[in-house]
Amino acid sequence: MLNKNMLAGAIATVGMTHGEVAAAIGVSKNTFSAKLNGRSCFNTQQIDDICCILGITDPIIKANIFLFNPSQNRDEIRK
């Protein structure tokens, strides 16, 4: 499951909009929104592209965003 808040925060941190990230990975803003809101999933290439665009290189942060488990303790997620 996607951690929408972490991804949105990472996008905001680099000063991009959701539309700009969508265009950069080759999907429409509506498709990106559907993926962000859990109605669809990012494929592995899109995840890699998003991480590259946002400068996410730490595999733990990547996993916390894209393999989020809502039952995890919040302190575990921040590690």
Distance bins in CASP14 RR format, pairs under 12 A and 6 or more apart:
PFRMAT RR
TARGET T0000
AUTHOR 0000-0000-0000
RMODE 2
METHOD distances of the structure
MODEL  1
1 7 0 0 0 0 0 1 0 0 0 0 0
1 35 0 0 0 0 0 1 0 0 0 0 0
1 36 0 0 0 0 0 1 0 0 0 0 0
1 37 0 0 0 0 0 1 0 0 0 0 0
1 38 1 0 0 1 0 0 0 0 0 0 0
1 41 0 0 0 0 1 0 0 0 0 0 0
1 42 0 0 0 0 0 1 0 0 0 0 0
1 63 0 0 0 0 0 1 0 0 0 0 0
1 64 0 0 0 0 0 1 0 0 0 0 0
1 65 0 0 0 0 0 1 0 0 0 0 0
1 66 0 0 0 0 1 0 0 0 0 0 0
1 67 1 0 0 1 0 0 0 0 0 0 0
1 68 1 0 1 0 0 0 0 0 0 0 0
1 69 1 0 0 1 0 0 0 0 0 0 0
1 70 1 0 0 1 0 0 0 0 0 0 0
1 71 0 0 0 0 0 1 0 0 0 0 0
1 72 0 0 0 0 0 1 0 0 0 0 0
2 8 0 0 0 0 0 1 0 0 0 0 0
2 10 0 0 0 0 0 1 0 0 0 0 0
2 32 0 0 0 0 0 1 0 0 0 0 0
2 34 0 0 0 0 0 1 0 0 0 0 0
2 35 1 0 0 1 0 0 0 0 0 0 0
2 36 1 0 0 1 0 0 0 0 0 0 0
2 37 0 0 0 0 1 0 0 0 0 0 0
2 38 1 0 0 1 0 0 0 0 0 0 0
2 39 0 0 0 0 0 1 0 0 0 0 0
2 40 0 0 0 0 0 1 0 0 0 0 0
2 41 1 0 0 1 0 0 0 0 0 0 0
2 42 1 0 0 1 0 0 0 0 0 0 0
2 46 0 0 0 0 0 1 0 0 0 0 0
2 47 0 0 0 0 1 0 0 0 0 0 0
2 50 0 0 0 0 0 1 0 0 0 0 0
2 62 0 0 0 0 0 1 0 0 0 0 0
2 63 0 0 0 0 0 1 0 0 0 0 0
2 64 0 0 0 0 0 1 0 0 0 0 0
2 65 1 0 0 1 0 0 0 0 0 0 0
2 66 1 0 0 1 0 0 0 0 0 0 0
2 67 0 0 0 0 1 0 0 0 0 0 0
2 68 1 0 0 1 0 0 0 0 0 0 0
2 69 0 0 0 0 0 1 0 0 0 0 0
2 70 0 0 0 0 0 1 0 0 0 0 0
3 9 0 0 0 0 1 0 0 0 0 0 0
3 10 0 0 0 0 1 0 0 0 0 0 0
3 36 0 0 0 0 0 1 0 0 0 0 0
3 38 0 0 0 0 0 1 0 0 0 0 0
3 61 0 0 0 0 0 1 0 0 0 0 0
3 62 0 0 0 0 0 1 0 0 0 0 0
3 63 0 0 0 0 1 0 0 0 0 0 0
3 64 1 0 0 1 0 0 0 0 0 0 0
3 65 1 0 1 0 0 0 0 0 0 0 0
3 66 1 0 0 1 0 0 0 0 0 0 0
3 67 0 0 0 0 1 0 0 0 0 0 0
3 68 1 1 0 0 0 0 0 0 0 0 0
3 69 0 0 0 0 1 0 0 0 0 0 0
3 70 0 0 0 0 1 0 0 0 0 0 0
3 72 0 0 0 0 1 0 0 0 0 0 0
3 74 0 0 0 0 0 1 0 0 0 0 0
3 77 1 0 0 1 0 0 0 0 0 0 0
3 78 0 0 0 0 0 1 0 0 0 0 0
4 10 0 0 0 0 0 1 0 0 0 0 0
4 11 0 0 0 0 0 1 0 0 0 0 0
4 18 0 0 0 0 0 1 0 0 0 0 0
4 32 0 0 0 0 0 1 0 0 0 0 0
4 33 0 0 0 0 0 1 0 0 0 0 0
4 34 0 0 0 0 0 1 0 0 0 0 0
4 35 0 0 0 0 1 0 0 0 0 0 0
4 36 1 0 1 0 0 0 0 0 0 0 0
4 37 1 0 0 1 0 0 0 0 0 0 0
4 38 1 0 0 1 0 0 0 0 0 0 0
4 39 0 0 0 0 0 1 0 0 0 0 0
4 42 0 0 0 0 0 1 0 0 0 0 0
4 65 0 0 0 0 1 0 0 0 0 0 0
4 66 0 0 0 0 0 1 0 0 0 0 0
4 68 0 0 0 0 1 0 0 0 0 0 0
4 70 0 0 0 0 0 1 0 0 0 0 0
5 11 0 0 0 0 0 1 0 0 0 0 0
5 12 0 0 0 0 0 1 0 0 0 0 0
5 36 0 0 0 0 0 1 0 0 0 0 0
5 37 0 0 0 0 0 1 0 0 0 0 0
5 64 0 0 0 0 0 1 0 0 0 0 0
5 65 0 0 0 0 1 0 0 0 0 0 0
5 68 0 0 0 0 1 0 0 0 0 0 0
5 70 0 0 0 0 0 1 0 0 0 0 0
5 74 0 0 0 0 0 1 0 0 0 0 0
5 77 0 0 0 0 0 1 0 0 0 0 0
6 12 0 0 0 0 0 1 0 0 0 0 0
6 13 0 0 0 0 0 1 0 0 0 0 0
6 36 0 0 0 0 0 1 0 0 0 0 0
6 50 0 0 0 0 0 1 0 0 0 0 0
6 54 0 0 0 0 0 1 0 0 0 0 0
6 56 0 0 0 0 1 0 0 0 0 0 0
6 60 0 0 0 0 0 1 0 0 0 0 0
6 61 1 0 0 1 0 0 0 0 0 0 0
6 62 0 0 0 0 0 1 0 0 0 0 0
6 63 0 0 0 0 0 1 0 0 0 0 0
6 64 1 0 0 1 0 0 0 0 0 0 0
6 65 1 0 1 0 0 0 0 0 0 0 0
6 66 0 0 0 0 1 0 0 0 0 0 0
6 67 0 0 0 0 0 1 0 0 0 0 0
6 68 1 0 0 1 0 0 0 0 0 0 0
6 74 0 0 0 0 0 1 0 0 0 0 0
6 77 1 0 0 1 0 0 0 0 0 0 0
6 78 0 0 0 0 1 0 0 0 0 0 0
7 13 0 0 0 0 0 1 0 0 0 0 0
7 14 0 0 0 0 0 1 0 0 0 0 0
7 16 0 0 0 0 0 1 0 0 0 0 0
7 18 0 0 0 0 1 0 0 0 0 0 0
7 21 0 0 0 0 1 0 0 0 0 0 0
7 32 0 0 0 0 0 1 0 0 0 0 0
7 33 0 0 0 0 0 1 0 0 0 0 0
7 35 0 0 0 0 1 0 0 0 0 0 0
7 36 1 0 0 1 0 0 0 0 0 0 0
7 37 0 0 0 0 0 1 0 0 0 0 0
7 38 0 0 0 0 0 1 0 0 0 0 0
7 42 0 0 0 0 1 0 0 0 0 0 0
7 46 0 0 0 0 0 1 0 0 0 0 0
7 47 0 0 0 0 0 1 0 0 0 0 0
7 50 1 0 0 1 0 0 0 0 0 0 0
7 51 0 0 0 0 0 1 0 0 0 0 0
7 53 0 0 0 0 0 1 0 0 0 0 0
7 54 0 0 0 0 1 0 0 0 0 0 0
7 56 0 0 0 0 1 0 0 0 0 0 0
7 61 0 0 0 0 0 1 0 0 0 0 0
7 62 0 0 0 0 0 1 0 0 0 0 0
7 64 0 0 0 0 1 0 0 0 0 0 0
7 65 1 0 1 0 0 0 0 0 0 0 0
7 66 0 0 0 0 1 0 0 0 0 0 0
7 68 0 0 0 0 1 0 0 0 0 0 0
8 14 0 0 0 0 0 1 0 0 0 0 0
8 15 0 0 0 0 0 1 0 0 0 0 0
8 16 0 0 0 0 0 1 0 0 0 0 0
8 17 0 0 0 0 0 1 0 0 0 0 0
8 18 1 0 0 1 0 0 0 0 0 0 0
8 21 0 0 0 0 0 1 0 0 0 0 0
8 32 0 0 0 0 0 1 0 0 0 0 0
8 33 0 0 0 0 0 1 0 0 0 0 0
8 36 1 0 0 1 0 0 0 0 0 0 0
8 37 0 0 0 0 0 1 0 0 0 0 0
8 50 0 0 0 0 0 1 0 0 0 0 0
8 54 0 0 0 0 0 1 0 0 0 0 0
8 65 0 0 0 0 1 0 0 0 0 0 0
9 15 0 0 0 0 1 0 0 0 0 0 0
9 16 0 0 0 0 0 1 0 0 0 0 0
9 18 0 0 0 0 0 1 0 0 0 0 0
9 21 0 0 0 0 0 1 0 0 0 0 0
9 36 0 0 0 0 0 1 0 0 0 0 0
9 54 0 0 0 0 1 0 0 0 0 0 0
9 56 0 0 0 0 0 1 0 0 0 0 0
9 61 0 0 0 0 0 1 0 0 0 0 0
9 65 0 0 0 0 1 0 0 0 0 0 0
10 16 0 0 0 0 1 0 0 0 0 0 0
10 18 0 0 0 0 0 1 0 0 0 0 0
10 21 0 0 0 0 1 0 0 0 0 0 0
10 36 0 0 0 0 0 1 0 0 0 0 0
10 50 0 0 0 0 1 0 0 0 0 0 0
10 51 0 0 0 0 1 0 0 0 0 0 0
10 53 0 0 0 0 1 0 0 0 0 0 0
10 54 1 0 1 0 0 0 0 0 0 0 0
10 55 0 0 0 0 1 0 0 0 0 0 0
10 56 1 0 0 1 0 0 0 0 0 0 0
10 57 0 0 0 0 0 1 0 0 0 0 0
10 58 0 0 0 0 0 1 0 0 0 0 0
10 61 0 0 0 0 1 0 0 0 0 0 0
10 62 0 0 0 0 0 1 0 0 0 0 0
10 64 0 0 0 0 0 1 0 0 0 0 0
10 65 1 0 0 1 0 0 0 0 0 0 0
10 66 0 0 0 0 0 1 0 0 0 0 0
11 17 1 0 0 1 0 0 0 0 0 0 0
11 18 1 0 0 1 0 0 0 0 0 0 0
11 19 0 0 0 0 1 0 0 0 0 0 0
11 20 0 0 0 0 1 0 0 0 0 0 0
11 21 1 0 1 0 0 0 0 0 0 0 0
11 22 0 0 0 0 0 1 0 0 0 0 0
11 24 0 0 0 0 0 1 0 0 0 0 0
11 25 0 0 0 0 0 1 0 0 0 0 0
11 32 0 0 0 0 0 1 0 0 0 0 0
11 36 0 0 0 0 1 0 0 0 0 0 0
11 50 0 0 0 0 1 0 0 0 0 0 0
11 51 0 0 0 0 0 1 0 0 0 0 0
11 53 0 0 0 0 1 0 0 0 0 0 0
11 54 1 0 0 1 0 0 0 0 0 0 0
11 55 0 0 0 0 0 1 0 0 0 0 0
11 56 0 0 0 0 0 1 0 0 0 0 0
11 65 0 0 0 0 0 1 0 0 0 0 0
12 18 0 0 0 0 1 0 0 0 0 0 0
12 20 0 0 0 0 0 1 0 0 0 0 0
12 21 0 0 0 0 0 1 0 0 0 0 0
12 54 0 0 0 0 0 1 0 0 0 0 0
13 21 0 0 0 0 0 1 0 0 0 0 0
13 53 0 0 0 0 0 1 0 0 0 0 0
13 54 1 0 0 1 0 0 0 0 0 0 0
13 55 0 0 0 0 1 0 0 0 0 0 0
13 56 0 0 0 0 0 1 0 0 0 0 0
13 61 0 0 0 0 0 1 0 0 0 0 0
14 20 0 0 0 0 1 0 0 0 0 0 0
14 21 0 0 0 0 1 0 0 0 0 0 0
14 24 0 0 0 0 0 1 0 0 0 0 0
14 50 0 0 0 0 0 1 0 0 0 0 0
14 51 0 0 0 0 0 1 0 0 0 0 0
14 52 0 0 0 0 0 1 0 0 0 0 0
14 53 1 0 0 1 0 0 0 0 0 0 0
14 54 1 0 1 0 0 0 0 0 0 0 0
14 55 1 0 0 1 0 0 0 0 0 0 0
14 56 0 0 0 0 1 0 0 0 0 0 0
15 21 0 0 0 0 0 1 0 0 0 0 0
15 53 0 0 0 0 0 1 0 0 0 0 0
15 54 0 0 0 0 1 0 0 0 0 0 0
16 22 0 0 0 0 1 0 0 0 0 0 0
16 23 0 0 0 0 1 0 0 0 0 0 0
16 24 0 0 0 0 1 0 0 0 0 0 0
16 25 0 0 0 0 0 1 0 0 0 0 0
16 32 0 0 0 0 0 1 0 0 0 0 0
16 50 0 0 0 0 0 1 0 0 0 0 0
16 53 1 0 0 1 0 0 0 0 0 0 0
16 54 1 0 0 1 0 0 0 0 0 0 0
16 55 0 0 0 0 0 1 0 0 0 0 0
17 23 0 0 0 0 1 0 0 0 0 0 0
17 24 0 0 0 0 0 1 0 0 0 0 0
17 29 0 0 0 0 1 0 0 0 0 0 0
17 32 0 0 0 0 0 1 0 0 0 0 0
17 33 0 0 0 0 0 1 0 0 0 0 0
18 24 0 0 0 0 0 1 0 0 0 0 0
18 25 0 0 0 0 0 1 0 0 0 0 0
18 27 0 0 0 0 0 1 0 0 0 0 0
18 28 0 0 0 0 0 1 0 0 0 0 0
18 29 1 0 0 1 0 0 0 0 0 0 0
18 30 0 0 0 0 0 1 0 0 0 0 0
18 31 0 0 0 0 0 1 0 0 0 0 0
18 32 1 0 1 0 0 0 0 0 0 0 0
18 33 1 0 0 1 0 0 0 0 0 0 0
18 34 0 0 0 0 0 1 0 0 0 0 0
18 35 0 0 0 0 0 1 0 0 0 0 0
18 36 1 0 0 1 0 0 0 0 0 0 0
18 37 0 0 0 0 0 1 0 0 0 0 0
18 50 0 0 0 0 0 1 0 0 0 0 0
18 53 0 0 0 0 0 1 0 0 0 0 0
18 54 0 0 0 0 0 1 0 0 0 0 0
19 25 0 0 0 0 1 0 0 0 0 0 0
19 26 0 0 0 0 0 1 0 0 0 0 0
19 27 0 0 0 0 1 0 0 0 0 0 0
19 28 0 0 0 0 1 0 0 0 0 0 0
19 29 1 0 1 0 0 0 0 0 0 0 0
19 30 0 0 0 0 1 0 0 0 0 0 0
19 31 0 0 0 0 0 1 0 0 0 0 0
19 32 1 0 0 1 0 0 0 0 0 0 0
19 33 0 0 0 0 1 0 0 0 0 0 0
19 36 0 0 0 0 0 1 0 0 0 0 0
19 53 0 0 0 0 0 1 0 0 0 0 0
20 26 0 0 0 0 0 1 0 0 0 0 0
20 27 0 0 0 0 0 1 0 0 0 0 0
20 29 0 0 0 0 1 0 0 0 0 0 0
20 32 0 0 0 0 1 0 0 0 0 0 0
20 50 0 0 0 0 0 1 0 0 0 0 0
20 53 0 0 0 0 1 0 0 0 0 0 0
20 54 0 0 0 0 0 1 0 0 0 0 0
21 27 0 0 0 0 1 0 0 0 0 0 0
21 28 0 0 0 0 0 1 0 0 0 0 0
21 29 0 0 0 0 1 0 0 0 0 0 0
21 31 0 0 0 0 0 1 0 0 0 0 0
21 32 1 0 0 1 0 0 0 0 0 0 0
21 33 0 0 0 0 0 1 0 0 0 0 0
21 35 0 0 0 0 0 1 0 0 0 0 0
21 36 0 0 0 0 1 0 0 0 0 0 0
21 42 0 0 0 0 0 1 0 0 0 0 0
21 46 0 0 0 0 1 0 0 0 0 0 0
21 47 0 0 0 0 0 1 0 0 0 0 0
21 49 0 0 0 0 1 0 0 0 0 0 0
21 50 1 0 0 1 0 0 0 0 0 0 0
21 51 0 0 0 0 0 1 0 0 0 0 0
21 52 0 0 0 0 0 1 0 0 0 0 0
21 53 1 0 0 1 0 0 0 0 0 0 0
21 54 1 0 0 1 0 0 0 0 0 0 0
21 55 0 0 0 0 0 1 0 0 0 0 0
21 56 0 0 0 0 0 1 0 0 0 0 0
22 28 1 0 0 1 0 0 0 0 0 0 0
22 29 1 0 1 0 0 0 0 0 0 0 0
22 30 0 0 0 0 1 0 0 0 0 0 0
22 31 1 0 0 1 0 0 0 0 0 0 0
22 32 1 1 0 0 0 0 0 0 0 0 0
22 33 0 0 0 0 1 0 0 0 0 0 0
22 34 0 0 0 0 0 1 0 0 0 0 0
22 35 0 0 0 0 1 0 0 0 0 0 0
22 36 0 0 0 0 1 0 0 0 0 0 0
22 42 0 0 0 0 0 1 0 0 0 0 0
22 46 0 0 0 0 1 0 0 0 0 0 0
22 49 0 0 0 0 0 1 0 0 0 0 0
22 50 0 0 0 0 1 0 0 0 0 0 0
22 53 0 0 0 0 0 1 0 0 0 0 0
23 29 1 0 0 1 0 0 0 0 0 0 0
23 31 0 0 0 0 0 1 0 0 0 0 0
23 32 0 0 0 0 1 0 0 0 0 0 0
23 49 0 0 0 0 0 1 0 0 0 0 0
23 53 0 0 0 0 0 1 0 0 0 0 0
24 32 0 0 0 0 1 0 0 0 0 0 0
24 46 0 0 0 0 0 1 0 0 0 0 0
24 49 1 0 0 1 0 0 0 0 0 0 0
24 50 0 0 0 0 1 0 0 0 0 0 0
24 51 0 0 0 0 0 1 0 0 0 0 0
24 52 0 0 0 0 1 0 0 0 0 0 0
24 53 1 0 1 0 0 0 0 0 0 0 0
24 54 0 0 0 0 1 0 0 0 0 0 0
25 31 0 0 0 0 1 0 0 0 0 0 0
25 32 1 0 0 1 0 0 0 0 0 0 0
25 35 0 0 0 0 1 0 0 0 0 0 0
25 36 0 0 0 0 0 1 0 0 0 0 0
25 42 0 0 0 0 1 0 0 0 0 0 0
25 43 0 0 0 0 1 0 0 0 0 0 0
25 44 0 0 0 0 0 1 0 0 0 0 0
25 45 0 0 0 0 1 0 0 0 0 0 0
25 46 1 0 1 0 0 0 0 0 0 0 0
25 47 0 0 0 0 1 0 0 0 0 0 0
25 48 0 0 0 0 1 0 0 0 0 0 0
25 49 1 0 1 0 0 0 0 0 0 0 0
25 50 1 0 0 1 0 0 0 0 0 0 0
25 51 0 0 0 0 0 1 0 0 0 0 0
25 52 0 0 0 0 1 0 0 0 0 0 0
25 53 1 0 0 1 0 0 0 0 0 0 0
25 54 0 0 0 0 0 1 0 0 0 0 0
26 32 0 0 0 0 1 0 0 0 0 0 0
26 35 0 0 0 0 0 1 0 0 0 0 0
26 42 0 0 0 0 0 1 0 0 0 0 0
26 43 0 0 0 0 0 1 0 0 0 0 0
26 45 0 0 0 0 0 1 0 0 0 0 0
26 46 0 0 0 0 1 0 0 0 0 0 0
26 49 0 0 0 0 1 0 0 0 0 0 0
26 50 0 0 0 0 0 1 0 0 0 0 0
26 53 0 0 0 0 0 1 0 0 0 0 0
27 33 0 0 0 0 1 0 0 0 0 0 0
27 34 0 0 0 0 1 0 0 0 0 0 0
27 35 1 0 0 1 0 0 0 0 0 0 0
27 36 0 0 0 0 0 1 0 0 0 0 0
27 40 0 0 0 0 1 0 0 0 0 0 0
27 41 0 0 0 0 0 1 0 0 0 0 0
27 42 0 0 0 0 1 0 0 0 0 0 0
27 43 0 0 0 0 0 1 0 0 0 0 0
27 45 0 0 0 0 0 1 0 0 0 0 0
27 46 1 0 0 1 0 0 0 0 0 0 0
27 49 0 0 0 0 1 0 0 0 0 0 0
27 50 0 0 0 0 0 1 0 0 0 0 0
28 34 0 0 0 0 1 0 0 0 0 0 0
28 35 0 0 0 0 0 1 0 0 0 0 0
28 40 0 0 0 0 0 1 0 0 0 0 0
29 35 0 0 0 0 0 1 0 0 0 0 0
29 36 0 0 0 0 0 1 0 0 0 0 0
30 36 0 0 0 0 0 1 0 0 0 0 0
30 37 0 0 0 0 0 1 0 0 0 0 0
30 39 0 0 0 0 0 1 0 0 0 0 0
30 40 0 0 0 0 0 1 0 0 0 0 0
31 37 0 0 0 0 0 1 0 0 0 0 0
31 38 0 0 0 0 0 1 0 0 0 0 0
31 39 0 0 0 0 1 0 0 0 0 0 0
31 40 1 0 0 1 0 0 0 0 0 0 0
31 41 0 0 0 0 0 1 0 0 0 0 0
31 42 0 0 0 0 1 0 0 0 0 0 0
31 43 0 0 0 0 0 1 0 0 0 0 0
31 46 0 0 0 0 1 0 0 0 0 0 0
32 38 0 0 0 0 0 1 0 0 0 0 0
32 39 0 0 0 0 0 1 0 0 0 0 0
32 40 0 0 0 0 1 0 0 0 0 0 0
32 41 0 0 0 0 0 1 0 0 0 0 0
32 42 0 0 0 0 1 0 0 0 0 0 0
32 46 0 0 0 0 1 0 0 0 0 0 0
32 49 0 0 0 0 0 1 0 0 0 0 0
32 50 0 0 0 0 1 0 0 0 0 0 0
33 39 0 0 0 0 1 0 0 0 0 0 0
33 40 0 0 0 0 1 0 0 0 0 0 0
34 40 1 0 1 0 0 0 0 0 0 0 0
34 41 0 0 0 0 1 0 0 0 0 0 0
34 42 0 0 0 0 0 1 0 0 0 0 0
35 41 1 0 0 1 0 0 0 0 0 0 0
35 42 1 0 1 0 0 0 0 0 0 0 0
35 43 0 0 0 0 1 0 0 0 0 0 0
35 46 1 0 0 1 0 0 0 0 0 0 0
35 47 0 0 0 0 0 1 0 0 0 0 0
35 50 0 0 0 0 1 0 0 0 0 0 0
35 66 0 0 0 0 0 1 0 0 0 0 0
36 42 0 0 0 0 1 0 0 0 0 0 0
36 46 0 0 0 0 0 1 0 0 0 0 0
36 50 0 0 0 0 0 1 0 0 0 0 0
36 65 0 0 0 0 0 1 0 0 0 0 0
36 66 0 0 0 0 0 1 0 0 0 0 0
38 66 0 0 0 0 0 1 0 0 0 0 0
38 68 0 0 0 0 0 1 0 0 0 0 0
40 46 0 0 0 0 0 1 0 0 0 0 0
41 47 0 0 0 0 1 0 0 0 0 0 0
41 66 0 0 0 0 1 0 0 0 0 0 0
41 67 0 0 0 0 0 1 0 0 0 0 0
42 48 0 0 0 0 1 0 0 0 0 0 0
42 49 0 0 0 0 1 0 0 0 0 0 0
42 50 1 0 0 1 0 0 0 0 0 0 0
42 51 0 0 0 0 0 1 0 0 0 0 0
42 62 0 0 0 0 0 1 0 0 0 0 0
42 65 0 0 0 0 1 0 0 0 0 0 0
42 66 1 0 0 1 0 0 0 0 0 0 0
42 67 0 0 0 0 0 1 0 0 0 0 0
43 49 0 0 0 0 1 0 0 0 0 0 0
43 50 0 0 0 0 0 1 0 0 0 0 0
43 66 0 0 0 0 0 1 0 0 0 0 0
44 50 0 0 0 0 0 1 0 0 0 0 0
44 51 0 0 0 0 0 1 0 0 0 0 0
44 62 0 0 0 0 0 1 0 0 0 0 0
44 66 0 0 0 0 1 0 0 0 0 0 0
44 67 0 0 0 0 0 1 0 0 0 0 0
45 51 0 0 0 0 0 1 0 0 0 0 0
45 52 0 0 0 0 0 1 0 0 0 0 0
46 52 0 0 0 0 0 1 0 0 0 0 0
46 53 0 0 0 0 0 1 0 0 0 0 0
46 66 0 0 0 0 1 0 0 0 0 0 0
47 53 0 0 0 0 0 1 0 0 0 0 0
47 54 0 0 0 0 0 1 0 0 0 0 0
47 56 0 0 0 0 1 0 0 0 0 0 0
47 59 0 0 0 0 0 1 0 0 0 0 0
47 62 1 0 0 1 0 0 0 0 0 0 0
47 63 0 0 0 0 0 1 0 0 0 0 0
47 65 0 0 0 0 1 0 0 0 0 0 0
47 66 1 0 1 0 0 0 0 0 0 0 0
47 67 0 0 0 0 1 0 0 0 0 0 0
48 54 0 0 0 0 0 1 0 0 0 0 0
48 55 0 0 0 0 0 1 0 0 0 0 0
48 56 0 0 0 0 1 0 0 0 0 0 0
48 57 0 0 0 0 0 1 0 0 0 0 0
48 59 0 0 0 0 0 1 0 0 0 0 0
48 62 0 0 0 0 1 0 0 0 0 0 0
48 66 0 0 0 0 0 1 0 0 0 0 0
49 55 0 0 0 0 0 1 0 0 0 0 0
49 56 0 0 0 0 0 1 0 0 0 0 0
50 56 1 0 0 1 0 0 0 0 0 0 0
50 61 0 0 0 0 0 1 0 0 0 0 0
50 62 0 0 0 0 1 0 0 0 0 0 0
50 65 0 0 0 0 1 0 0 0 0 0 0
50 66 0 0 0 0 1 0 0 0 0 0 0
51 57 1 0 0 1 0 0 0 0 0 0 0
51 58 0 0 0 0 1 0 0 0 0 0 0
51 59 0 0 0 0 1 0 0 0 0 0 0
51 61 0 0 0 0 1 0 0 0 0 0 0
51 62 1 0 1 0 0 0 0 0 0 0 0
51 63 0 0 0 0 0 1 0 0 0 0 0
51 64 0 0 0 0 0 1 0 0 0 0 0
51 65 0 0 0 0 1 0 0 0 0 0 0
51 66 0 0 0 0 1 0 0 0 0 0 0
52 62 0 0 0 0 0 1 0 0 0 0 0
54 61 0 0 0 0 1 0 0 0 0 0 0
54 62 0 0 0 0 1 0 0 0 0 0 0
54 65 0 0 0 0 1 0 0 0 0 0 0
54 66 0 0 0 0 0 1 0 0 0 0 0
55 61 0 0 0 0 1 0 0 0 0 0 0
55 62 0 0 0 0 0 1 0 0 0 0 0
55 65 0 0 0 0 0 1 0 0 0 0 0
56 62 1 0 1 0 0 0 0 0 0 0 0
56 63 0 0 0 0 0 1 0 0 0 0 0
56 64 0 0 0 0 1 0 0 0 0 0 0
56 65 1 0 0 1 0 0 0 0 0 0 0
56 66 0 0 0 0 1 0 0 0 0 0 0
58 64 0 0 0 0 1 0 0 0 0 0 0
58 65 0 0 0 0 0 1 0 0 0 0 0
58 79 0 0 0 0 0 1 0 0 0 0 0
59 65 0 0 0 0 0 1 0 0 0 0 0
59 66 0 0 0 0 0 1 0 0 0 0 0
59 67 0 0 0 0 0 1 0 0 0 0 0
60 66 0 0 0 0 0 1 0 0 0 0 0
60 67 0 0 0 0 0 1 0 0 0 0 0
60 76 0 0 0 0 0 1 0 0 0 0 0
60 77 0 0 0 0 1 0 0 0 0 0 0
60 78 0 0 0 0 0 1 0 0 0 0 0
60 79 1 0 0 1 0 0 0 0 0 0 0
61 67 0 0 0 0 0 1 0 0 0 0 0
61 68 0 0 0 0 0 1 0 0 0 0 0
61 77 0 0 0 0 1 0 0 0 0 0 0
61 78 0 0 0 0 1 0 0 0 0 0 0
61 79 0 0 0 0 1 0 0 0 0 0 0
62 68 0 0 0 0 0 1 0 0 0 0 0
63 69 0 0 0 0 1 0 0 0 0 0 0
63 72 0 0 0 0 0 1 0 0 0 0 0
63 76 0 0 0 0 0 1 0 0 0 0 0
63 77 0 0 0 0 1 0 0 0 0 0 0
63 79 0 0 0 0 0 1 0 0 0 0 0
64 70 0 0 0 0 0 1 0 0 0 0 0
64 72 0 0 0 0 1 0 0 0 0 0 0
64 74 0 0 0 0 0 1 0 0 0 0 0
64 75 0 0 0 0 0 1 0 0 0 0 0
64 76 0 0 0 0 1 0 0 0 0 0 0
64 77 1 0 1 0 0 0 0 0 0 0 0
64 78 0 0 0 0 1 0 0 0 0 0 0
64 79 0 0 0 0 1 0 0 0 0 0 0
65 77 0 0 0 0 1 0 0 0 0 0 0
67 77 0 0 0 0 0 1 0 0 0 0 0
68 74 0 0 0 0 0 1 0 0 0 0 0
68 76 0 0 0 0 0 1 0 0 0 0 0
68 77 1 0 0 1 0 0 0 0 0 0 0
69 76 0 0 0 0 1 0 0 0 0 0 0
69 77 0 0 0 0 1 0 0 0 0 0 0
70 76 0 0 0 0 0 1 0 0 0 0 0
70 77 0 0 0 0 1 0 0 0 0 0 0
71 77 0 0 0 0 0 1 0 0 0 0 0
72 78 0 0 0 0 0 1 0 0 0 0 0
72 79 0 0 0 0 0 1 0 0 0 0 0
73 79 0 0 0 0 1 0 0 0 0 0 0
END
